[in-house]
């Protein structure tokens, strides 16, 4: 079974940086895009960043200029570099591999906590 294993979360001060990693246990054929979502207490899960199989990227307005998504296909890994972190970035972050099809197929990481606080 394919597993997505996340790492890199933790506690940082405002203005600090973290780099999240999400590694698939094996290559997954036909992935359309990979991305990162986050969910704060009492809020809906939101898309933070996505990178398509062709390499194009998109970011939530709240993180543009601060976060960068990247991938290493050889390692089946997607990254999220987070700079200039704000308390509002505090959430559980989930990576996602979207395969599509019918029915739609998504793979999800287990979630990693990011806390931005003094």
Legacy VTK file of the C-alpha trace (Angstrom):
# vtk DataFile Version 3.0
C-alpha trace
ASCII
DATASET POLYDATA
POINTS 118 float
0.000 0.000 0.000
1.189 3.495 -0.809
1.927 5.670 2.197
2.750 9.369 2.383
5.000 10.176 5.311
5.320 13.787 6.409
8.076 15.371 8.440
9.470 18.768 9.327
6.752 20.319 11.443
7.336 21.866 14.812
7.333 25.028 16.875
8.924 28.187 15.508
8.915 31.865 16.370
7.167 34.403 14.162
9.437 35.249 11.262
11.081 31.849 11.380
11.215 29.119 8.771
10.322 25.477 8.410
10.647 22.990 5.592
8.035 20.267 5.336
8.683 17.043 3.469
6.282 14.408 2.224
7.668 11.178 0.830
5.628 8.514 -0.918
6.614 4.957 -0.131
6.696 4.177 -3.832
6.206 5.864 -7.159
2.569 6.451 -8.059
1.661 6.308 -11.723
-0.476 9.047 -13.186
-0.233 11.729 -10.508
-1.775 14.958 -11.806
-0.589 17.228 -9.018
0.860 17.269 -5.536
0.135 19.845 -2.910
-0.180 20.946 0.648
-3.319 21.667 2.617
-3.708 22.954 6.135
-6.416 22.982 8.747
-6.533 25.196 11.806
-8.879 24.501 14.730
-12.426 25.523 13.886
-11.600 26.189 10.251
-12.059 24.316 7.002
-9.155 22.622 5.333
-7.653 24.936 2.749
-5.291 24.520 -0.155
-1.939 26.134 0.565
0.121 25.277 -2.503
0.028 22.918 -5.450
2.463 21.846 -8.139
1.283 20.039 -11.256
3.006 17.225 -13.066
4.191 19.835 -15.561
5.786 21.947 -12.853
3.378 24.868 -12.658
2.567 26.141 -9.176
-0.240 27.938 -7.424
-0.457 29.386 -3.926
-3.078 30.655 -1.577
-2.997 34.443 -1.439
-2.142 34.317 2.242
1.176 32.551 1.617
2.327 34.029 -1.688
5.846 35.328 -1.463
6.542 33.389 1.719
6.016 29.711 0.861
7.566 27.693 -1.949
6.450 24.264 -3.097
8.870 21.970 -4.883
9.322 18.305 -5.648
11.936 15.678 -6.320
10.394 13.090 -8.594
13.293 10.686 -8.187
12.623 10.600 -4.449
8.814 10.642 -4.759
8.901 13.631 -2.442
7.211 17.010 -2.282
8.435 19.881 -0.117
7.026 23.061 1.319
9.531 25.733 2.286
7.856 28.151 4.677
9.539 31.466 5.422
8.470 34.547 7.349
6.042 32.454 9.316
3.143 34.122 11.065
0.960 32.948 13.950
-1.882 32.673 11.429
0.069 29.879 9.725
-0.449 27.649 12.751
-2.279 24.532 11.588
-1.945 20.874 10.812
-0.421 20.539 7.364
-1.324 17.656 5.068
0.339 16.686 1.830
-1.738 15.419 -1.048
-1.049 13.440 -4.194
-3.941 13.767 -6.643
-4.351 11.043 -9.222
-7.817 11.885 -10.487
-9.827 9.383 -12.447
-13.255 8.049 -11.648
-13.725 7.782 -8.847
-11.207 10.423 -7.953
-8.137 9.106 -6.131
-6.250 11.129 -3.545
-3.396 10.100 -1.311
-2.927 11.946 1.984
-0.156 12.291 4.492
-0.784 11.798 8.172
-0.519 15.495 8.956
2.194 17.427 10.730
1.659 20.191 13.269
3.113 23.621 12.587
2.925 26.074 15.459
4.133 29.660 15.116
4.363 31.350 18.479
6.689 33.249 20.777
LINES 1 119
118 0 1 2 3 4 5 6 7 8 9 10 11 12 13 14 15 16 17 18 19 20 21 22 23 24 25 26 27 28 29 30 31 32 33 34 35 36 37 38 39 40 41 42 43 44 45 46 47 48 49 50 51 52 53 54 55 56 57 58 59 60 61 62 63 64 65 66 67 68 69 70 71 72 73 74 75 76 77 78 79 80 81 82 83 84 85 86 87 88 89 90 91 92 93 94 95 96 97 98 99 100 101 102 103 104 105 106 107 108 109 110 111 112 113 114 115 116 117
